Amino acid sequence: MKTNRSDNRINTTLGELIATVSEFAFEYSADTREAHDLARLALVELLKGASPKSIIIDQHFPRPMLLQ
């Protein structure tokens, strides 16, 4: 069954999205480096899900390292 893409949309700006994801990443990370990696991973996954051409995002953002 095909879903309607507009059902999953939120009304926000890219800046607000980055700020919110970063805030949560810093809250749940042990240090700055880990927070940046976590925020990057979350943003890439969100943008891949929002983009009809998600393969293009993968070309510019290789797989993240495992956070320890």
PDBQT receptor file of N, H, CA, C and O in Angstrom, charges set to zero:
ATOM      1  N   MET A   1       0.837  -1.178   0.000  1.00  0.00    +0.000 N 
ATOM      2  CA  MET A   1       0.000   0.000   0.000  1.00  0.00    +0.000 C 
ATOM      3  C   MET A   1       0.890   1.252   0.000  1.00  0.00    +0.000 C 
ATOM      4  O   MET A   1       1.843   1.344   0.773  1.00  0.00    +0.000 OA
ATOM      5  N   LYS A   2       0.579   2.173  -0.840  1.00  0.00    +0.000 N 
ATOM      6  H   LYS A   2      -0.195   2.098  -1.468  1.00  0.00    +0.000 HD
ATOM      7  CA  LYS A   2       1.355   3.404  -0.947  1.00  0.00    +0.000 C 
ATOM      8  C   LYS A   2       0.828   4.430   0.058  1.00  0.00    +0.000 C 
ATOM      9  O   LYS A   2      -0.379   4.643   0.172  1.00  0.00    +0.000 OA
ATOM     10  N   THR A   3       1.764   5.066   0.791  1.00  0.00    +0.000 N 
ATOM     11  H   THR A   3       2.745   4.893   0.698  1.00  0.00    +0.000 HD
ATOM     12  CA  THR A   3       1.364   6.081   1.761  1.00  0.00    +0.000 C 
ATOM     13  C   THR A   3       1.494   7.463   1.151  1.00  0.00    +0.000 C 
ATOM     14  O   THR A   3       2.269   7.676   0.219  1.00  0.00    +0.000 OA
ATOM     15  N   ASN A   4       0.749   8.370   1.673  1.00  0.00    +0.000 N 
ATOM     16  H   ASN A   4       0.120   8.197   2.430  1.00  0.00    +0.000 HD
ATOM     17  CA  ASN A   4       0.786   9.755   1.223  1.00  0.00    +0.000 C 
ATOM     18  C   ASN A   4       1.942  10.457   1.933  1.00  0.00    +0.000 C 
ATOM     19  O   ASN A   4       1.941  10.541   3.161  1.00  0.00    +0.000 OA
ATOM     20  N   ARG A   5       2.925  10.961   1.192  1.00  0.00    +0.000 N 
ATOM     21  H   ARG A   5       2.926  10.893   0.195  1.00  0.00    +0.000 HD
ATOM     22  CA  ARG A   5       4.111  11.593   1.783  1.00  0.00    +0.000 C 
ATOM     23  C   ARG A   5       3.749  12.800   2.643  1.00  0.00    +0.000 C 
ATOM     24  O   ARG A   5       4.456  13.088   3.609  1.00  0.00    +0.000 OA
ATOM     25  N   SER A   6       2.683  13.503   2.328  1.00  0.00    +0.000 N 
ATOM     26  H   SER A   6       2.109  13.269   1.544  1.00  0.00    +0.000 HD
ATOM     27  CA  SER A   6       2.330  14.691   3.099  1.00  0.00    +0.000 C 
ATOM     28  C   SER A   6       1.810  14.340   4.488  1.00  0.00    +0.000 C 
ATOM     29  O   SER A   6       1.753  15.215   5.352  1.00  0.00    +0.000 OA
ATOM     30  N   ASP A   7       1.429  13.088   4.730  1.00  0.00    +0.000 N 
ATOM     31  H   ASP A   7       1.475  12.377   4.028  1.00  0.00    +0.000 HD
ATOM     32  CA  ASP A   7       0.964  12.674   6.053  1.00  0.00    +0.000 C 
ATOM     33  C   ASP A   7       2.075  12.748   7.090  1.00  0.00    +0.000 C 
ATOM     34  O   ASP A   7       1.792  12.922   8.275  1.00  0.00    +0.000 OA
ATOM     35  N   ASN A   8       3.334  12.619   6.674  1.00  0.00    +0.000 N 
ATOM     36  H   ASN A   8       3.564  12.478   5.711  1.00  0.00    +0.000 HD
ATOM     37  CA  ASN A   8       4.464  12.594   7.597  1.00  0.00    +0.000 C 
ATOM     38  C   ASN A   8       5.219  13.915   7.656  1.00  0.00    +0.000 C 
ATOM     39  O   ASN A   8       6.315  13.960   8.215  1.00  0.00    +0.000 OA
ATOM     40  N   ARG A   9       4.689  14.955   7.116  1.00  0.00    +0.000 N 
ATOM     41  H   ARG A   9       3.799  14.918   6.662  1.00  0.00    +0.000 HD
ATOM     42  CA  ARG A   9       5.399  16.234   7.073  1.00  0.00    +0.000 C 
ATOM     43  C   ARG A   9       5.157  17.051   8.327  1.00  0.00    +0.000 C 
ATOM     44  O   ARG A   9       4.091  16.999   8.941  1.00  0.00    +0.000 OA
ATOM     45  N   ILE A  10       6.191  17.814   8.688  1.00  0.00    +0.000 N 
ATOM     46  H   ILE A  10       7.057  17.857   8.190  1.00  0.00    +0.000 HD
ATOM     47  CA  ILE A  10       6.067  18.771   9.773  1.00  0.00    +0.000 C 
ATOM     48  C   ILE A  10       6.430  20.141   9.220  1.00  0.00    +0.000 C 
ATOM     49  O   ILE A  10       7.229  20.253   8.290  1.00  0.00    +0.000 OA
ATOM     50  N   ASN A  11       5.850  21.162   9.786  1.00  0.00    +0.000 N 
ATOM     51  H   ASN A  11       5.201  21.071  10.541  1.00  0.00    +0.000 HD
ATOM     52  CA  ASN A  11       6.086  22.520   9.322  1.00  0.00    +0.000 C 
ATOM     53  C   ASN A  11       7.225  23.122  10.150  1.00  0.00    +0.000 C 
ATOM     54  O   ASN A  11       6.998  23.600  11.261  1.00  0.00    +0.000 OA
ATOM     55  N   THR A  12       8.447  23.100   9.612  1.00  0.00    +0.000 N 
ATOM     56  H   THR A  12       8.631  22.712   8.709  1.00  0.00    +0.000 HD
ATOM     57  CA  THR A  12       9.616  23.625  10.306  1.00  0.00    +0.000 C 
ATOM     58  C   THR A  12      10.649  24.091   9.293  1.00  0.00    +0.000 C 
ATOM     59  O   THR A  12      10.522  23.841   8.094  1.00  0.00    +0.000 OA
ATOM     60  N   THR A  13      11.656  24.761   9.785  1.00  0.00    +0.000 N 
ATOM     61  H   THR A  13      11.759  24.964  10.759  1.00  0.00    +0.000 HD
ATOM     62  CA  THR A  13      12.755  25.165   8.907  1.00  0.00    +0.000 C 
ATOM     63  C   THR A  13      13.926  24.212   9.124  1.00  0.00    +0.000 C 
ATOM     64  O   THR A  13      13.961  23.481  10.114  1.00  0.00    +0.000 OA
ATOM     65  N   LEU A  14      14.868  24.221   8.217  1.00  0.00    +0.000 N 
ATOM     66  H   LEU A  14      14.840  24.815   7.413  1.00  0.00    +0.000 HD
ATOM     67  CA  LEU A  14      16.053  23.384   8.362  1.00  0.00    +0.000 C 
ATOM     68  C   LEU A  14      16.849  23.812   9.590  1.00  0.00    +0.000 C 
ATOM     69  O   LEU A  14      17.388  22.964  10.302  1.00  0.00    +0.000 OA
ATOM     70  N   GLY A  15      16.927  25.088   9.842  1.00  0.00    +0.000 N 
ATOM     71  H   GLY A  15      16.489  25.777   9.264  1.00  0.00    +0.000 HD
ATOM     72  CA  GLY A  15      17.643  25.592  11.018  1.00  0.00    +0.000 C 
ATOM     73  C   GLY A  15      17.026  25.102  12.318  1.00  0.00    +0.000 C 
ATOM     74  O   GLY A  15      17.743  24.709  13.237  1.00  0.00    +0.000 OA
ATOM     75  N   GLU A  16      15.694  25.124  12.400  1.00  0.00    +0.000 N 
ATOM     76  H   GLU A  16      15.111  25.443  11.653  1.00  0.00    +0.000 HD
ATOM     77  CA  GLU A  16      15.008  24.619  13.594  1.00  0.00    +0.000 C 
ATOM     78  C   GLU A  16      15.241  23.129  13.765  1.00  0.00    +0.000 C 
ATOM     79  O   GLU A  16      15.428  22.654  14.885  1.00  0.00    +0.000 OA
ATOM     80  N   LEU A  17      15.231  22.390  12.669  1.00  0.00    +0.000 N 
ATOM     81  H   LEU A  17      15.079  22.776  11.759  1.00  0.00    +0.000 HD
ATOM     82  CA  LEU A  17      15.467  20.950  12.720  1.00  0.00    +0.000 C 
ATOM     83  C   LEU A  17      16.874  20.654  13.229  1.00  0.00    +0.000 C 
ATOM     84  O   LEU A  17      17.054  19.800  14.097  1.00  0.00    +0.000 OA
ATOM     85  N   ILE A  18      17.864  21.351  12.695  1.00  0.00    +0.000 N 
ATOM     86  H   ILE A  18      17.718  22.045  11.990  1.00  0.00    +0.000 HD
ATOM     87  CA  ILE A  18      19.248  21.157  13.118  1.00  0.00    +0.000 C 
ATOM     88  C   ILE A  18      19.402  21.504  14.601  1.00  0.00    +0.000 C 
ATOM     89  O   ILE A  18      20.056  20.771  15.342  1.00  0.00    +0.000 OA
ATOM     90  N   ALA A  19      18.808  22.605  15.032  1.00  0.00    +0.000 N 
ATOM     91  H   ALA A  19      18.276  23.201  14.430  1.00  0.00    +0.000 HD
ATOM     92  CA  ALA A  19      18.914  23.026  16.429  1.00  0.00    +0.000 C 
ATOM     93  C   ALA A  19      18.298  21.992  17.368  1.00  0.00    +0.000 C 
ATOM     94  O   ALA A  19      18.880  21.680  18.407  1.00  0.00    +0.000 OA
ATOM     95  N   THR A  20      17.145  21.466  17.020  1.00  0.00    +0.000 N 
ATOM     96  H   THR A  20      16.673  21.719  16.176  1.00  0.00    +0.000 HD
ATOM     97  CA  THR A  20      16.463  20.485  17.868  1.00  0.00    +0.000 C 
ATOM     98  C   THR A  20      17.235  19.175  17.931  1.00  0.00    +0.000 C 
ATOM     99  O   THR A  20      17.426  18.612  19.009  1.00  0.00    +0.000 OA
ATOM    100  N   VAL A  21      17.677  18.691  16.777  1.00  0.00    +0.000 N 
ATOM    101  H   VAL A  21      17.522  19.148  15.902  1.00  0.00    +0.000 HD
ATOM    102  CA  VAL A  21      18.449  17.444  16.752  1.00  0.00    +0.000 C 
ATOM    103  C   VAL A  21      19.750  17.616  17.530  1.00  0.00    +0.000 C 
ATOM    104  O   VAL A  21      20.146  16.719  18.274  1.00  0.00    +0.000 OA
ATOM    105  N   SER A  22      20.407  18.737  17.371  1.00  0.00    +0.000 N 
ATOM    106  H   SER A  22      20.085  19.466  16.767  1.00  0.00    +0.000 HD
ATOM    107  CA  SER A  22      21.658  19.000  18.091  1.00  0.00    +0.000 C 
ATOM    108  C   SER A  22      21.430  19.050  19.597  1.00  0.00    +0.000 C 
ATOM    109  O   SER A  22      22.224  18.512  20.368  1.00  0.00    +0.000 OA
ATOM    110  N   GLU A  23      20.352  19.691  20.009  1.00  0.00    +0.000 N 
ATOM    111  H   GLU A  23      19.707  20.128  19.383  1.00  0.00    +0.000 HD
ATOM    112  CA  GLU A  23      20.045  19.785  21.438  1.00  0.00    +0.000 C 
ATOM    113  C   GLU A  23      19.884  18.395  22.058  1.00  0.00    +0.000 C 
ATOM    114  O   GLU A  23      20.436  18.124  23.124  1.00  0.00    +0.000 OA
ATOM    115  N   PHE A  24      19.139  17.526  21.402  1.00  0.00    +0.000 N 
ATOM    116  H   PHE A  24      18.691  17.746  20.536  1.00  0.00    +0.000 HD
ATOM    117  CA  PHE A  24      18.964  16.172  21.913  1.00  0.00    +0.000 C 
ATOM    118  C   PHE A  24      20.266  15.379  21.869  1.00  0.00    +0.000 C 
ATOM    119  O   PHE A  24      20.561  14.610  22.784  1.00  0.00    +0.000 OA
ATOM    120  N   ALA A  25      21.034  15.564  20.816  1.00  0.00    +0.000 N 
ATOM    121  H   ALA A  25      20.795  16.188  20.072  1.00  0.00    +0.000 HD
ATOM    122  CA  ALA A  25      22.302  14.835  20.703  1.00  0.00    +0.000 C 
ATOM    123  C   ALA A  25      23.245  15.211  21.837  1.00  0.00    +0.000 C 
ATOM    124  O   ALA A  25      23.891  14.336  22.412  1.00  0.00    +0.000 OA
ATOM    125  N   PHE A  26      23.336  16.495  22.170  1.00  0.00    +0.000 N 
ATOM    126  H   PHE A  26      22.810  17.206  21.703  1.00  0.00    +0.000 HD
ATOM    127  CA  PHE A  26      24.213  16.921  23.255  1.00  0.00    +0.000 C 
ATOM    128  C   PHE A  26      23.698  16.435  24.611  1.00  0.00    +0.000 C 
ATOM    129  O   PHE A  26      24.486  16.173  25.519  1.00  0.00    +0.000 OA
ATOM    130  N   GLU A  27      22.384  16.317  24.746  1.00  0.00    +0.000 N 
ATOM    131  H   GLU A  27      21.743  16.530  24.009  1.00  0.00    +0.000 HD
ATOM    132  CA  GLU A  27      21.806  15.843  25.996  1.00  0.00    +0.000 C 
ATOM    133  C   GLU A  27      22.144  14.371  26.261  1.00  0.00    +0.000 C 
ATOM    134  O   GLU A  27      22.320  13.969  27.411  1.00  0.00    +0.000 OA
ATOM    135  N   TYR A  28      22.233  13.576  25.197  1.00  0.00    +0.000 N 
ATOM    136  H   TYR A  28      22.090  13.902  24.263  1.00  0.00    +0.000 HD
ATOM    137  CA  TYR A  28      22.440  12.137  25.355  1.00  0.00    +0.000 C 
ATOM    138  C   TYR A  28      23.854  11.668  25.024  1.00  0.00    +0.000 C 
ATOM    139  O   TYR A  28      24.086  10.463  24.927  1.00  0.00    +0.000 OA
ATOM    140  N   SER A  29      24.789  12.570  24.852  1.00  0.00    +0.000 N 
ATOM    141  H   SER A  29      24.600  13.549  24.931  1.00  0.00    +0.000 HD
ATOM    142  CA  SER A  29      26.158  12.199  24.496  1.00  0.00    +0.000 C 
ATOM    143  C   SER A  29      27.122  12.533  25.620  1.00  0.00    +0.000 C 
ATOM    144  O   SER A  29      26.889  13.435  26.426  1.00  0.00    +0.000 OA
ATOM    145  N   ALA A  30      28.211  11.780  25.649  1.00  0.00    +0.000 N 
ATOM    146  H   ALA A  30      28.400  11.048  24.995  1.00  0.00    +0.000 HD
ATOM    147  CA  ALA A  30      29.221  11.965  26.692  1.00  0.00    +0.000 C 
ATOM    148  C   ALA A  30      30.137  13.155  26.423  1.00  0.00    +0.000 C 
ATOM    149  O   ALA A  30      30.638  13.782  27.356  1.00  0.00    +0.000 OA
ATOM    150  N   ASP A  31      30.355  13.467  25.131  1.00  0.00    +0.000 N 
ATOM    151  H   ASP A  31      29.948  12.957  24.373  1.00  0.00    +0.000 HD
ATOM    152  CA  ASP A  31      31.251  14.573  24.804  1.00  0.00    +0.000 C 
ATOM    153  C   ASP A  31      30.811  15.232  23.495  1.00  0.00    +0.000 C 
ATOM    154  O   ASP A  31      29.874  14.780  22.835  1.00  0.00    +0.000 OA
ATOM    155  N   THR A  32      31.508  16.305  23.141  1.00  0.00    +0.000 N 
ATOM    156  H   THR A  32      32.269  16.671  23.677  1.00  0.00    +0.000 HD
ATOM    157  CA  THR A  32      31.142  17.089  21.959  1.00  0.00    +0.000 C 
ATOM    158  C   THR A  32      31.251  16.280  20.672  1.00  0.00    +0.000 C 
ATOM    159  O   THR A  32      30.366  16.342  19.819  1.00  0.00    +0.000 OA
ATOM    160  N   ARG A  33      32.324  15.532  20.533  1.00  0.00    +0.000 N 
ATOM    161  H   ARG A  33      33.043  15.481  21.226  1.00  0.00    +0.000 HD
ATOM    162  CA  ARG A  33      32.533  14.732  19.322  1.00  0.00    +0.000 C 
ATOM    163  C   ARG A  33      31.400  13.728  19.119  1.00  0.00    +0.000 C 
ATOM    164  O   ARG A  33      30.873  13.586  18.016  1.00  0.00    +0.000 OA
ATOM    165  N   GLU A  34      31.036  13.042  20.186  1.00  0.00    +0.000 N 
ATOM    166  H   GLU A  34      31.465  13.158  21.083  1.00  0.00    +0.000 HD
ATOM    167  CA  GLU A  34      29.956  12.060  20.118  1.00  0.00    +0.000 C 
ATOM    168  C   GLU A  34      28.626  12.745  19.788  1.00  0.00    +0.000 C 
ATOM    169  O   GLU A  34      27.824  12.204  19.027  1.00  0.00    +0.000 OA
ATOM    170  N   ALA A  35      28.392  13.927  20.354  1.00  0.00    +0.000 N 
ATOM    171  H   ALA A  35      29.043  14.367  20.972  1.00  0.00    +0.000 HD
ATOM    172  CA  ALA A  35      27.166  14.669  20.071  1.00  0.00    +0.000 C 
ATOM    173  C   ALA A  35      27.088  15.065  18.600  1.00  0.00    +0.000 C 
ATOM    174  O   ALA A  35      26.031  14.950  17.980  1.00  0.00    +0.000 OA
ATOM    175  N   HIS A  36      28.199  15.528  18.045  1.00  0.00    +0.000 N 
ATOM    176  H   HIS A  36      29.057  15.621  18.549  1.00  0.00    +0.000 HD
ATOM    177  CA  HIS A  36      28.218  15.903  16.625  1.00  0.00    +0.000 C 
ATOM    178  C   HIS A  36      27.960  14.686  15.735  1.00  0.00    +0.000 C 
ATOM    179  O   HIS A  36      27.219  14.776  14.756  1.00  0.00    +0.000 OA
ATOM    180  N   ASP A  37      28.572  13.552  16.075  1.00  0.00    +0.000 N 
ATOM    181  H   ASP A  37      29.174  13.479  16.870  1.00  0.00    +0.000 HD
ATOM    182  CA  ASP A  37      28.361  12.330  15.292  1.00  0.00    +0.000 C 
ATOM    183  C   ASP A  37      26.909  11.872  15.366  1.00  0.00    +0.000 C 
ATOM    184  O   ASP A  37      26.324  11.476  14.357  1.00  0.00    +0.000 OA
ATOM    185  N   LEU A  38      26.333  11.927  16.560  1.00  0.00    +0.000 N 
ATOM    186  H   LEU A  38      26.808  12.248  17.379  1.00  0.00    +0.000 HD
ATOM    187  CA  LEU A  38      24.944  11.515  16.735  1.00  0.00    +0.000 C 
ATOM    188  C   LEU A  38      23.986  12.446  15.995  1.00  0.00    +0.000 C 
ATOM    189  O   LEU A  38      23.046  11.985  15.347  1.00  0.00    +0.000 OA
ATOM    190  N   ALA A  39      24.223  13.749  16.088  1.00  0.00    +0.000 N 
ATOM    191  H   ALA A  39      24.987  14.124  16.614  1.00  0.00    +0.000 HD
ATOM    192  CA  ALA A  39      23.376  14.721  15.387  1.00  0.00    +0.000 C 
ATOM    193  C   ALA A  39      23.473  14.525  13.874  1.00  0.00    +0.000 C 
ATOM    194  O   ALA A  39      22.466  14.576  13.168  1.00  0.00    +0.000 OA
ATOM    195  N   ARG A  40      24.675  14.304  13.392  1.00  0.00    +0.000 N 
ATOM    196  H   ARG A  40      25.493  14.263  13.966  1.00  0.00    +0.000 HD
ATOM    197  CA  ARG A  40      24.879  14.073  11.957  1.00  0.00    +0.000 C 
ATOM    198  C   ARG A  40      24.129  12.840  11.489  1.00  0.00    +0.000 C 
ATOM    199  O   ARG A  40      23.450  12.868  10.462  1.00  0.00    +0.000 OA
ATOM    200  N   LEU A  41      24.254  11.756  12.245  1.00  0.00    +0.000 N 
ATOM    201  H   LEU A  41      24.805  11.734  13.079  1.00  0.00    +0.000 HD
ATOM    202  CA  LEU A  41      23.567  10.520  11.895  1.00  0.00    +0.000 C 
ATOM    203  C   LEU A  41      22.050  10.726  11.857  1.00  0.00    +0.000 C 
ATOM    204  O   LEU A  41      21.382  10.295  10.917  1.00  0.00    +0.000 OA
ATOM    205  N   ALA A  42      21.522  11.381  12.873  1.00  0.00    +0.000 N 
ATOM    206  H   ALA A  42      22.064  11.732  13.636  1.00  0.00    +0.000 HD
ATOM    207  CA  ALA A  42      20.075  11.623  12.927  1.00  0.00    +0.000 C 
ATOM    208  C   ALA A  42      19.614  12.495  11.762  1.00  0.00    +0.000 C 
ATOM    209  O   ALA A  42      18.591  12.208  11.140  1.00  0.00    +0.000 OA
ATOM    210  N   LEU A  43      20.351  13.544  11.469  1.00  0.00    +0.000 N 
ATOM    211  H   LEU A  43      21.181  13.777  11.975  1.00  0.00    +0.000 HD
ATOM    212  CA  LEU A  43      19.961  14.433  10.370  1.00  0.00    +0.000 C 
ATOM    213  C   LEU A  43      20.027  13.726   9.018  1.00  0.00    +0.000 C 
ATOM    214  O   LEU A  43      19.145  13.909   8.179  1.00  0.00    +0.000 OA
ATOM    215  N   VAL A  44      21.054  12.931   8.805  1.00  0.00    +0.000 N 
ATOM    216  H   VAL A  44      21.770  12.782   9.487  1.00  0.00    +0.000 HD
ATOM    217  CA  VAL A  44      21.169  12.192   7.543  1.00  0.00    +0.000 C 
ATOM    218  C   VAL A  44      19.981  11.246   7.384  1.00  0.00    +0.000 C 
ATOM    219  O   VAL A  44      19.394  11.162   6.305  1.00  0.00    +0.000 OA
ATOM    220  N   GLU A  45      19.629  10.540   8.448  1.00  0.00    +0.000 N 
ATOM    221  H   GLU A  45      20.106  10.609   9.325  1.00  0.00    +0.000 HD
ATOM    222  CA  GLU A  45      18.503   9.603   8.374  1.00  0.00    +0.000 C 
ATOM    223  C   GLU A  45      17.190  10.342   8.141  1.00  0.00    +0.000 C 
ATOM    224  O   GLU A  45      16.355   9.883   7.362  1.00  0.00    +0.000 OA
ATOM    225  N   LEU A  46      16.996  11.474   8.802  1.00  0.00    +0.000 N 
ATOM    226  H   LEU A  46      17.674  11.848   9.435  1.00  0.00    +0.000 HD
ATOM    227  CA  LEU A  46      15.780  12.264   8.583  1.00  0.00    +0.000 C 
ATOM    228  C   LEU A  46      15.700  12.777   7.154  1.00  0.00    +0.000 C 
ATOM    229  O   LEU A  46      14.644  12.715   6.524  1.00  0.00    +0.000 OA
ATOM    230  N   LEU A  47      16.815  13.283   6.644  1.00  0.00    +0.000 N 
ATOM    231  H   LEU A  47      17.673  13.333   7.156  1.00  0.00    +0.000 HD
ATOM    232  CA  LEU A  47      16.816  13.824   5.289  1.00  0.00    +0.000 C 
ATOM    233  C   LEU A  47      16.670  12.727   4.237  1.00  0.00    +0.000 C 
ATOM    234  O   LEU A  47      16.033  12.933   3.204  1.00  0.00    +0.000 OA
ATOM    235  N   LYS A  48      17.258  11.563   4.502  1.00  0.00    +0.000 N 
ATOM    236  H   LYS A  48      17.775  11.395   5.341  1.00  0.00    +0.000 HD
ATOM    237  CA  LYS A  48      17.092  10.443   3.569  1.00  0.00    +0.000 C 
ATOM    238  C   LYS A  48      15.626  10.053   3.478  1.00  0.00    +0.000 C 
ATOM    239  O   LYS A  48      15.126   9.760   2.392  1.00  0.00    +0.000 OA
ATOM    240  N   GLY A  49      14.937  10.048   4.610  1.00  0.00    +0.000 N 
ATOM    241  H   GLY A  49      15.344  10.286   5.492  1.00  0.00    +0.000 HD
ATOM    242  CA  GLY A  49      13.527   9.695   4.619  1.00  0.00    +0.000 C 
ATOM    243  C   GLY A  49      12.647  10.739   3.950  1.00  0.00    +0.000 C 
ATOM    244  O   GLY A  49      11.567  10.418   3.453  1.00  0.00    +0.000 OA
ATOM    245  N   ALA A  50      13.101  11.979   3.934  1.00  0.00    +0.000 N 
ATOM    246  H   ALA A  50      13.978  12.240   4.338  1.00  0.00    +0.000 HD
ATOM    247  CA  ALA A  50      12.321  13.066   3.352  1.00  0.00    +0.000 C 
ATOM    248  C   ALA A  50      12.616  13.279   1.877  1.00  0.00    +0.000 C 
ATOM    249  O   ALA A  50      11.864  13.957   1.178  1.00  0.00    +0.000 OA
ATOM    250  N   SER A  51      13.700  12.704   1.409  1.00  0.00    +0.000 N 
ATOM    251  H   SER A  51      14.312  12.152   1.977  1.00  0.00    +0.000 HD
ATOM    252  CA  SER A  51      14.137  12.948   0.042  1.00  0.00    +0.000 C 
ATOM    253  C   SER A  51      13.728  11.811  -0.887  1.00  0.00    +0.000 C 
ATOM    254  O   SER A  51      13.949  10.643  -0.569  1.00  0.00    +0.000 OA
ATOM    255  N   PRO A  52      13.134  12.140  -2.030  1.00  0.00    +0.000 N 
ATOM    256  CA  PRO A  52      12.812  11.082  -2.986  1.00  0.00    +0.000 C 
ATOM    257  C   PRO A  52      14.075  10.494  -3.627  1.00  0.00    +0.000 C 
ATOM    258  O   PRO A  52      14.033   9.409  -4.208  1.00  0.00    +0.000 OA
ATOM    259  N   LYS A  53      15.185  11.208  -3.520  1.00  0.00    +0.000 N 
ATOM    260  H   LYS A  53      15.219  12.089  -3.048  1.00  0.00    +0.000 HD
ATOM    261  CA  LYS A  53      16.455  10.737  -4.082  1.00  0.00    +0.000 C 
ATOM    262  C   LYS A  53      17.433  10.493  -2.948  1.00  0.00    +0.000 C 
ATOM    263  O   LYS A  53      18.514  11.081  -2.931  1.00  0.00    +0.000 OA
ATOM    264  N   SER A  54      17.074   9.632  -1.997  1.00  0.00    +0.000 N 
ATOM    265  H   SER A  54      16.196   9.154  -2.011  1.00  0.00    +0.000 HD
ATOM    266  CA  SER A  54      17.887   9.429  -0.802  1.00  0.00    +0.000 C 
ATOM    267  C   SER A  54      19.257   8.846  -1.110  1.00  0.00    +0.000 C 
ATOM    268  O   SER A  54      20.168   8.967  -0.290  1.00  0.00    +0.000 OA
ATOM    269  N   ILE A  55      19.428   8.225  -2.253  1.00  0.00    +0.000 N 
ATOM    270  H   ILE A  55      18.689   8.127  -2.919  1.00  0.00    +0.000 HD
ATOM    271  CA  ILE A  55      20.729   7.653  -2.609  1.00  0.00    +0.000 C 
ATOM    272  C   ILE A  55      21.770   8.753  -2.753  1.00  0.00    +0.000 C 
ATOM    273  O   ILE A  55      22.938   8.533  -2.433  1.00  0.00    +0.000 OA
ATOM    274  N   ILE A  56      21.382   9.917  -3.222  1.00  0.00    +0.000 N 
ATOM    275  H   ILE A  56      20.433  10.096  -3.482  1.00  0.00    +0.000 HD
ATOM    276  CA  ILE A  56      22.314  11.029  -3.398  1.00  0.00    +0.000 C 
ATOM    277  C   ILE A  56      22.893  11.458  -2.050  1.00  0.00    +0.000 C 
ATOM    278  O   ILE A  56      24.079  11.780  -1.978  1.00  0.00    +0.000 OA
ATOM    279  N   ILE A  57      22.105  11.474  -0.998  1.00  0.00    +0.000 N 
ATOM    280  H   ILE A  57      21.142  11.213  -1.057  1.00  0.00    +0.000 HD
ATOM    281  CA  ILE A  57      22.590  11.854   0.329  1.00  0.00    +0.000 C 
ATOM    282  C   ILE A  57      23.664  10.885   0.785  1.00  0.00    +0.000 C 
ATOM    283  O   ILE A  57      24.670  11.302   1.360  1.00  0.00    +0.000 OA
ATOM    284  N   ASP A  58      23.466   9.598   0.538  1.00  0.00    +0.000 N 
ATOM    285  H   ASP A  58      22.649   9.259   0.070  1.00  0.00    +0.000 HD
ATOM    286  CA  ASP A  58      24.458   8.590   0.929  1.00  0.00    +0.000 C 
ATOM    287  C   ASP A  58      25.808   8.834   0.269  1.00  0.00    +0.000 C 
ATOM    288  O   ASP A  58      26.839   8.544   0.875  1.00  0.00    +0.000 OA
ATOM    289  N   GLN A  59      25.835   9.351  -0.941  1.00  0.00    +0.000 N 
ATOM    290  H   GLN A  59      24.997   9.587  -1.434  1.00  0.00    +0.000 HD
ATOM    291  CA  GLN A  59      27.094   9.582  -1.632  1.00  0.00    +0.000 C 
ATOM    292  C   GLN A  59      27.934  10.634  -0.922  1.00  0.00    +0.000 C 
ATOM    293  O   GLN A  59      29.163  10.571  -0.955  1.00  0.00    +0.000 OA
ATOM    294  N   HIS A  60      27.283  11.602  -0.279  1.00  0.00    +0.000 N 
ATOM    295  H   HIS A  60      26.285  11.653  -0.252  1.00  0.00    +0.000 HD
ATOM    296  CA  HIS A  60      27.994  12.695   0.366  1.00  0.00    +0.000 C 
ATOM    297  C   HIS A  60      28.267  12.430   1.845  1.00  0.00    +0.000 C 
ATOM    298  O   HIS A  60      29.121  13.085   2.444  1.00  0.00    +0.000 OA
ATOM    299  N   PHE A  61      27.555  11.485   2.431  1.00  0.00    +0.000 N 
ATOM    300  H   PHE A  61      26.862  10.954   1.945  1.00  0.00    +0.000 HD
ATOM    301  CA  PHE A  61      27.706  11.175   3.847  1.00  0.00    +0.000 C 
ATOM    302  C   PHE A  61      27.924   9.675   3.998  1.00  0.00    +0.000 C 
ATOM    303  O   PHE A  61      26.956   8.918   4.065  1.00  0.00    +0.000 OA
ATOM    304  N   PRO A  62      29.176   9.235   4.052  1.00  0.00    +0.000 N 
ATOM    305  CA  PRO A  62      29.434   7.800   4.203  1.00  0.00    +0.000 C 
ATOM    306  C   PRO A  62      28.909   7.288   5.535  1.00  0.00    +0.000 C 
ATOM    307  O   PRO A  62      28.557   8.069   6.420  1.00  0.00    +0.000 OA
ATOM    308  N   ARG A  63      28.861   5.994   5.662  1.00  0.00    +0.000 N 
ATOM    309  H   ARG A  63      29.147   5.360   4.943  1.00  0.00    +0.000 HD
ATOM    310  CA  ARG A  63      28.361   5.353   6.883  1.00  0.00    +0.000 C 
ATOM    311  C   ARG A  63      29.078   5.894   8.115  1.00  0.00    +0.000 C 
ATOM    312  O   ARG A  63      30.300   6.045   8.102  1.00  0.00    +0.000 OA
ATOM    313  N   PRO A  64      28.327   6.189   9.184  1.00  0.00    +0.000 N 
ATOM    314  CA  PRO A  64      28.951   6.697  10.407  1.00  0.00    +0.000 C 
ATOM    315  C   PRO A  64      29.695   5.608  11.161  1.00  0.00    +0.000 C 
ATOM    316  O   PRO A  64      29.429   4.417  11.001  1.00  0.00    +0.000 OA
ATOM    317  N   MET A  65      30.632   6.048  11.985  1.00  0.00    +0.000 N 
ATOM    318  H   MET A  65      30.848   7.016  12.115  1.00  0.00    +0.000 HD
ATOM    319  CA  MET A  65      31.344   5.103  12.845  1.00  0.00    +0.000 C 
ATOM    320  C   MET A  65      30.435   4.767  14.018  1.00  0.00    +0.000 C 
ATOM    321  O   MET A  65      29.560   5.555  14.378  1.00  0.00    +0.000 OA
ATOM    322  N   LEU A  66      30.642   3.589  14.617  1.00  0.00    +0.000 N 
ATOM    323  H   LEU A  66      31.352   2.948  14.324  1.00  0.00    +0.000 HD
ATOM    324  CA  LEU A  66      29.884   3.207  15.789  1.00  0.00    +0.000 C 
ATOM    325  C   LEU A  66      30.324   4.055  16.964  1.00  0.00    +0.000 C 
ATOM    326  O   LEU A  66      31.519   4.227  17.206  1.00  0.00    +0.000 OA
ATOM    327  N   LEU A  67      29.345   4.588  17.700  1.00  0.00    +0.000 N 
ATOM    328  H   LEU A  67      28.375   4.448  17.503  1.00  0.00    +0.000 HD
ATOM    329  CA  LEU A  67      29.653   5.374  18.886  1.00  0.00    +0.000 C 
ATOM    330  C   LEU A  67      29.870   4.424  20.058  1.00  0.00    +0.000 C 
ATOM    331  O   LEU A  67      29.075   3.508  20.270  1.00  0.00    +0.000 OA
ATOM    332  N   GLN A  68      30.920   4.633  20.804  1.00  0.00    +0.000 N 
ATOM    333  H   GLN A  68      31.565   5.377  20.631  1.00  0.00    +0.000 HD
ATOM    334  CA  GLN A  68      31.208   3.760  21.942  1.00  0.00    +0.000 C 
ATOM    335  C   GLN A  68      31.093   4.493  23.238  1.00  0.00    +0.000 C 
ATOM    336  O   GLN A  68      31.304   3.906  24.299  1.00  0.00    +0.000 OA
TER     337      GLN A  68
